[in-house]
Amino acid sequence: MEPPGEKPGEAEALSITPQLLKSHSGEFALDSILLLKLRGLGVVDLGCLGECLNLEWLDLSGNALTHLGPLASLRQLAVLNVSNNRLTGLEPLAA
């Protein structure tokens, strides 16, 4: 039996929060996170991900992202996987 309001096989839409980032990275401060794997979680909103200023490696594959705006502030980011999302462009990463 599924919880009310959920359809079988449908992932819950997720927004990235400080708590989610800390639990997936094991770090206590957002600027301490260097590597982050958030694949296949149903992420639709990058939320506070732009606050992880020292992030070097990020896997967001298999989510439902439509824009990457918050990633523009991540100057240390060297590896990014955004495959299998709903993106139409990578303009925020041009800088």
Protein Blocks (a to p, Z undefined) as FASTA:
>chain_A
ZZehiaehiacdddddfklmmmmnopabfklpmbdcfehklpabgkjmmmmmmbcbdcfe
hiabfbfklmmmmmmbmbdcfehiabfbfklmmZZ
